[in-house]
Amino acid sequence: MDVKFAPVMANANNFPVATIRATPAFCVTDFRRLGQSTDFSQCIYTRNGRAAIGLAAQQLMHSNKANVVLLPAYHCPALVEPFLWLGYEIRFYPVLPDLTVDEDVFLQYLTADVTHCLVVRFFGFQQNNKQLINLAALAGKVIIEDYAHALVDFLQQLEQVNSTVAARICSINKILPTIDGGLLYMQQGIGVQPQYCSWYEEAKGIAFLFKIPQFIQYIKSKVKKPRQTPSVAQTAARTVNKLTYFQPEDLSSASFRHTKVILQLSDFKHIKAKRRSNYNYLAQGLAKSQAGQCLYAYAELEAPYVLPFLLNDAADFQHLRLKKIQVLRWEEVAYGQCQVSEDYRSRLIQLPCHHKLKQAELDYIIDAVQNLVKKNES
Ligand SMILES: Cc1ncc(COP(=O)(O)O)c(C=O)c1O
């Protein structure tokens, strides 16, 4: 089956630069964990989460039969492209409005010719992944668990042996203030070792972390004419022969060395507690919102990546971006039969809740969402 991704709906060039970012900025005081250690020896550092998926998918391929993978119908293309590049046949299983999966429906997708299955912890929440993993394991499928949004839980899982899952991946820069990074754990051990970049590239990476090139770019933009918006051709639906997010060369590169240092010195207990309390503060502030609803009313055990919020009016996404809040949305969902995914590509937005947000910023987000209704009434 050909995979065709829906087009982008909102053009980032039309929005002002966000002041409230989806991910935290780097600061030297982030180093809090000197002297503590987590055992990272069971995983490898990859350029990003998508490269970790690519490496897992590559090593777990069957050479004697067709490789058919089940992926969730709600996704970003970065998750799908590695499988397409490797020549897997892709089938999408539908999701329910809370992003769990109907187990009876899932069972119907576990046909004999399916070889692999990937489950995602959307936004850091568990959904019913345990049940899906059990069903897929009983059916003899090779299972990949995607923790791209759940770095802290990924690290906790390293301490528990689970033989049903063949590989787990996560993304580092979705949670930590780094500019790249992914981790790959494989139950069978990892047969490859991505290489670190040159020290020159490393130095460029560090300069980027400290926003030096961005500052130069900003100064240049003040004296140059603004960037053009993309042409119609660029915004049209695309088939995947052209990879947009996944770069095959990333399979052979490790993350920056300084990403590894930031990871190893991060205080995950603090990060988890702060993300959870930020999430719950926002969720409480938005509980009675007329603009929409939080997908999950409360974060109990997890360290959420973002707060998924279902807008009543999809156009409100633009208004929040104009308020300089870096709201995210998965617009380029592959076309298919899943009504929820089709609906969510415009209405489900991701509000920042990272561990470095200040009280005033959380209040600003709540106000901005609440004011959407007043704006729509006026
Ligand atoms: C669920 C999921 N998996 C994998 C990825 C890829 O992660 P990364 O951006 O680190 O390559 C993403 C990111 O967009 C994602 O949302």
The ligand as an SDF file (V2000), in Angstrom:
LIG
                    3D

 16 16  0  0  0  0  0  0  0  0999 V2000
    6.0520    9.3510   18.3260 C   0  0  0  0  0  0  0  0  0  0  0  0
    7.3330    9.7890   17.6880 C   0  0  0  0  0  0  0  0  0  0  0  0
    8.2630    8.8810   17.3830 N   0  0  0  0  0  0  0  0  0  0  0  0
    9.4330    9.2130   16.8320 C   0  0  0  0  0  0  0  0  0  0  0  0
    9.7320   10.5150   16.5240 C   0  0  0  0  0  0  0  0  0  0  0  0
   11.0460   10.8780   15.9470 C   0  0  0  0  0  0  0  0  0  0  0  0
   11.8340   11.4820   16.9550 O   0  0  0  0  0  0  0  0  0  0  0  0
   12.9660   12.5390   16.5730 P   0  0  0  0  0  0  0  0  0  0  0  0
   12.2940   13.8410   16.3060 O   0  0  0  0  0  0  0  0  0  0  0  0
   13.8700   12.5860   17.7620 O   0  0  0  0  0  0  0  0  0  0  0  0
   13.6500   12.0170   15.3790 O   0  0  0  0  0  0  0  0  0  0  0  0
    8.7960   11.5030   16.8000 C   0  0  0  0  0  0  0  0  0  0  0  0
    9.0730   12.8930   16.4660 C   0  0  0  0  0  0  0  0  0  0  0  0
    8.5640   13.6160   15.7760 O   0  0  0  0  0  0  0  0  0  0  0  0
    7.5630   11.1460   17.4110 C   0  0  0  0  0  0  0  0  0  0  0  0
    6.6270   12.0690   17.7000 O   0  0  0  0  0  0  0  0  0  0  0  0
  1  2  1  0
  2  3  1  0
  2 15  2  0
  3  4  2  0
  4  5  1  0
  5  6  1  0
  5 12  2  0
  6  7  1  0
  7  8  1  0
  8  9  2  0
  8 10  1  0
  8 11  1  0
 12 13  1  0
 12 15  1  0
 13 14  2  0
 15 16  1  0
M  END
$$$$
